[in-house]
Each structure stands twice: as C-alpha cells, then as structure tokens.
Amino acid sequence: MKELLHAGLAVLGARFLNKKSPAIVSWSLTDKCDRHCVYCNRWESPQAELNTEEVFSVLNQLSDMKTRIIIFTGGEPFVRQDLKEIINYAHNKGIYTMLHTNAGLLSRRAGDIRNLDKIIFCILGPRKVNDSLRGDGAYDNVLSGIEIARSYGVKVGLLTVLCRQNLDSFEHVLDLSKSFDVRTVFQPLVSHLLNPGNACLVLPAEEQYRKAVHRLISLKMKGDRHINNSLSGLKHLLLWPDPVRVKCPGGFVYCRIDAKGDISYCDRPVGPEGANVLKNGLSRSFSSLVPRFCDSCWCAMRVELGNCIKLDMGCLFNFLEMNLF
C-alpha cells in the first residue's frame, strides 16, 4: 500500500511541481505468447529480449528513480523461464509488482507468483465467446488461475476488451467478478495491436459499442464496485473511436518499456528514436519523453492516469482502488 500512496504523491508532484518521474511503468518482457488470439498480432514478429541480468540492471535503475509500480506484460510473461527471478528481484526492490497473463502456463509455474502483488487475467465473456477469440481452454485457465492466485494471497483483477463478439454478453464477466469478489477493467480494442487480417471480424459497430458502455456507466452510477473503471474514464471510452484530445501521462509519471529495452509513451511506436534503457540509461531515456497530448488513447489504465494528473478526484480514488483491491 505504501508504494501505491507514493505513486499517488508522484502524480501530485507532476501536476503541481512539474516533477517528472517514472513512478508507474508498464514493461513488456516478451512479445512471445503461447496463445494466438484472434485480435492480436504481437506474437507474429517477436523482438529480441533483454536477458535476466539486463532486466535486473533496468530494475536497479527503476528503483533508483523511485518507480513505485511495475506492470509486467507481454506477449505472455510466463513464456520467460526467468519470470520468477524477475518478480522476486522487483519485489525485493520494494516495487509494487503486477502481471498480465492469459493463465495458460500458470498451473505448472504457480510458485512463480509467490511475491507478486497483483495478477490480472484477460477474459472476454462466457466460455464459448472467450475461447472463440482466445483459444480452447482459455476460459477455464482463467478460472483456475484465480484460484491459484488466491491460494498464494495474490490480489486478482480482470480485464475485458470490448469487441464485436462480446457486446451482448460482457456482463457475464461482471457476474464472475461478483462471484470471486474481484474487479474488472473494460476497454475497447486497441487498433494498432490488431491483426490486420482479422480487424474486420472483431471491431465492434460504434452504436452497439456505445450501448454497451452506456450500460457500464449506468451500472457504475448505481454503485457497482466490480467495475474498475472510474465514471470519468468510462465517459471517455464512450467516445471511441472519435478523436479526443487528452493529456498523456507518458513522460510525466509513466512510461512503457518494450522487450528490447526501448522506452516510449505507450505500446505504440511513438517514443523518441534511440531511447533505450540499456544503451542510454533510464534517466536519460525517460527525460527524452517530452510531455504531450494524444487524440487517440483508449487504454483504460492510461486514460485513468491522465485524468489523475488533471486532478479528477474520482479518478485519483479509483486509481488507488484499482490497484489496492
């Protein structure tokens, strides 16, 4: 909890003192994945990866720069055989450590998460809908993963991507959230990560998408605590895919590191050329991220963080709640 409060203070420092720091970092440890989801193309051309010692070196730099939260992503992080060592190293540095996973490899690597603070599973709807997009067995892997995480005392969150196939069944995920007493973040598809050949199969019609988000807003206003988006965040996502100018948290309190160590504002290739944490160091690379505005941000977490920088108190409270529970 201390790390999360320090992250909140970093947001306030960025807002009032223009004090930049990578308080919150999303780090894609690998582009490799054991599943080939219909809507994703990252696994098709994986980049080179930092080795274990290089990852430790970057973690040392993150610790020195007072990073409070790391979100390990992929690809699928469990593809890396050194994931346990990476999690433990971050934990020993006092960094609040989170992990996104499809849970497919978790059962055979359960001990790896012992020192993890929070684990986030992606699930898109009922078994038939989810597995049609993410592969046979993906739904049951998540249910099993939730139980495994609980057995180790690791907090659990869910992530649901709204797409053509689940707009009439996404509330099933909320039912799961209630049955396990966990929270779910909802967001639209991120177009730059779409498999171009399948985009037309999964992109939702705007009218149906907005109807679904209106439903989420209605449930949130009625006090549904299992929706982990803030009300302001949902109202922003309601406008997808129309351009909406927002303050980017990248370069203020946030950055993304990719598998080979390049630093950027987000998971689009929009970082400054040559900003690599191994070659140029974290401090210099992060300083090269000039704070900017973006007119096409649909990542729920970055939307929430951007609203926090604007001192939206509902978002500030919700952001802490997103990670505490």
N, C-alpha and C positions, 0 to 999 in steps of 0.2 A: 504493500500500500504506500510506503514511503516513496518509492520510485515514481508511482503514479502522481502523487502530490507534487513531487519535484518537476515532473513533466508539465503539470498544470502551471506551476510557477514559471517554467521556461516559456510557456505561451504568453503569460502576462508580461514577462521581460521583453519578449519580442514585440509585443504590442505597444508598450509604454516607453521602453528604453532602446528600442531598435537593436536589441541584443540577440544576434543570430547564434543558434547552436543546434546541432543535430540531436535534439532531445528524443525524437522518435524516428526510428529507422526501419524501413522495410528492406529486407535483404533476400534476394532470390539466390539461394545457394546452388541451384542447378536448374537447367532447362529440361533435363531428362524426366520422364514420367512413365510409370507402369501402366497408365491408362491413356487412351486416346479419345478424349471427349469430343463429341460432335462439333462443339462450338469453338474449340481451342486449337491453335496451330503452333504453340510454342515448342512442343516436343519434336516438331518436324525438322528443325535445324538448331540443335543444341550448341551453345557456345562452349568454349573452353572454361574450365572451372578453377578457382583458387584451390590449392591443396590445403591440407589441415594446418600446417604451420603458417601459411599465408593468411588463412582465416583467423588464426589466433593473433597474428600481428595486427590485423584490422580491428579485432575486438579490443586489443590493448589501446589502440588509438581512439576507438569509440568511448572506452572507459575514461581515457584522459580528457576527452572533450565533453564529458558529463552526459553521455547518452543514457536515457532512463528506461526506454522501451525499445526492444528489438522484436520485429515480426519476421520470422523466418518463413519464406515461401519458396515456390518453385515455378514450374515443374513440380515434382514431388520430392520434398526434402528427404524422405526415408530411402530414396534411391542411393543417397550417400551413406557409405558404410561408417563414416566418422561422425554421424549426426549426434550420437550420444556424447562424444567428446566435445563437440561444439556447444551443445546445450549446457553441459556441465561447466565449460570454461566461461560462458556468458553468465551463468548463474553465480559462479564464484567471483565474478567481477561486480556482483551486486546489481545486475541489469535485469529488469522485469522482462521475461522471455516468453514470447508467444510463437505459435507454429500453426500454419495452414497445412492441412493434409487431407487426402481422399480416404485415408484409413486402410487402404488395401494391404499395406505391409505392416501395419501396427501390431497385429496379433503376434507375429513372430519377433517383434522388436519392442515389446511392451516396456521392458526395463529402461529403454532409452529416454522415456519421458519423466522419469522419477523427479528430476529437478526442473521440469518445465512449470511455468506459472499458469499458462492458459493454452488450450488447444482448440482450433477452430476447424470444424468439418463442413464441407460443402455438400448440401443436399437440396434437390430441386423440386421435390414433390413426392407423391406416392411412389411405391416401388416400381410400378410399370413405367411411369413417366421418367423418374430419375434414371433408371437403368437403360432406358431407350437412348438417353443422352450421354450417360457416363459409363455404360458397360454393365454386363451381367454381374450381379453380386455387389454392386457399389452401394446400394441402399442398405443391405444387411451389414456390410462392412462398417458403415457409419454407426448403426445401432450398437454393434459390438464395440466399436471404438469409444462410444460414450461410456459404456460400462467399464471398459479398461481404464479410461482416464479417471473415472470416479474412484476406481479401486486404488489409484495412486494419489488421490487427493488433488488432482489437476482440474482447474476450472475449465468449463466447456462452453463454447459458443457455436452457433450455426450460421452459415452464410447461404443465402438463396439468391441466385441470379434469375431475374425475371425474363422469360423468353416466350416464344410463341406457344410452346408445348405445355407450360405450367400456369398460364394466367388464370385458368379456371379451377386450379387445384392447389395453388400455393398455400392456401390456409391449412392444408394438411401439415405443412411444416410447423405452423403455429400450434397445431394440436400436439405435435411431437414436442415442441418447446414446452408446452404446458405439462405434458406427461413427465418429462425429465426435469422440469423447472429450470430451463436454460433460456437464453435469449438469442434471437435471430436477427441478423442484419440482412436487409433486402437491398438489391441494386440492379440496374439494367445491365444488359450485355455491354462489354467494353469493345467497341468496334475494331480497334487496332489489334486485338488479340484473336479476332475471329478467323477461323479457317475460311479463306475466301470462297472456296468451292461450296461451303455449307451455309454461308451467311444468309442466303435467301430462305433456308429451311428453318432457321431459329430466330431471326429478328422478328419481334412482335409488331403487329399493326398498332399504330400510335393510339387509336381510340381505345382498343382493348387494353393496352398497357396502362393508359391513364385511368381507366376504370378500375384496374387492379390497385394502382397507387392511391386513388381516392378511397378505396376500401381500407387500405392500410392506415391512411390518415384518419378516417372515421374511427377505426379501432383504437388508434393511438390516443385520440381525443377522449375516448371513453375510458382511458386508463389502462389499456393493455400493456403491461410491463414486459411482455415477452417479445415485443418489437423493439429492437435495439437501436433503430434509427431515432434521431430526435424529430420533433414535429417540423422544425425548420429544414432539417435535412430531407425529409420526405417531400416537402413542398418544392424543394429544389429539384429532386429527382422526378417529380411530376412533370417537369418541363422537357424532359428528354423526348426527342433528340435535338430540340431547338437550341441554338447557341445562347448561353447565359454567361455573362462576364462575372468571374469570381476571383477572389484573392487566392493565389496559390500558396499553400503552406511550405512548399519546397523552397529551400534557401533561407527560410525563417527558422522553423523548428523541426523540419522534416527533410529527409532525402531518401532516395532509393539507391541501393547498390545492386548491380546485376552479378551474374555468375562469375564473370571475369574481373570484377572489381571496378567497373565504370560507375560513376556516380551521376545521378540525374534527378530531375524534379519528380518523376513518376515512372511508370513502366512503359511510357512511350520514349522513343529515342530523341529526347529534346534537351539533353544535358550539353554543357559546353564540350567541345572537342578536346580530347586528351585528358579529361578529368578522371583519372584512375587513382584509386586509393593506394595502390601498391607503388606505382611509378612516381606520383606526386605527393603522396601523403593525404590523409583525411582532411586536415585543417585547410590546406591549400585548395584541395578539390572542392570542399564544401563552400569555401569563400568564393569560388568561381560561379556558384549558383546565384545569379542576380535575381532578387525577388521580383515576381512578375504576376500578371493577371492571366487567366486562362478562360476561354469561352467554350470549352468542351470537356469539363471534368464531370464524370459520372461515377467515380469511385466513391462509395458511401463514406469510407473512412476519411478520405482526404476532404470531402465536402464538409464533414463534421468538423475536422480540424481547422479548415479555413474559416468556418463560422465561429469557432472558438477564438481565433485571432481577432475577429470583429467584435468580440466580447458579447456574443449571443449567450446569455446566461443559461438558457435551456440547453444549448449545445455543450457548454462547459460542464454542466452537471451530467448530461447524458454521456459525454465522452469518458468521464471518470467511471460512470456506471457501466459503460460498455466493457471496460477492462477489469473492473473490480468484481463483477458478477458474471 
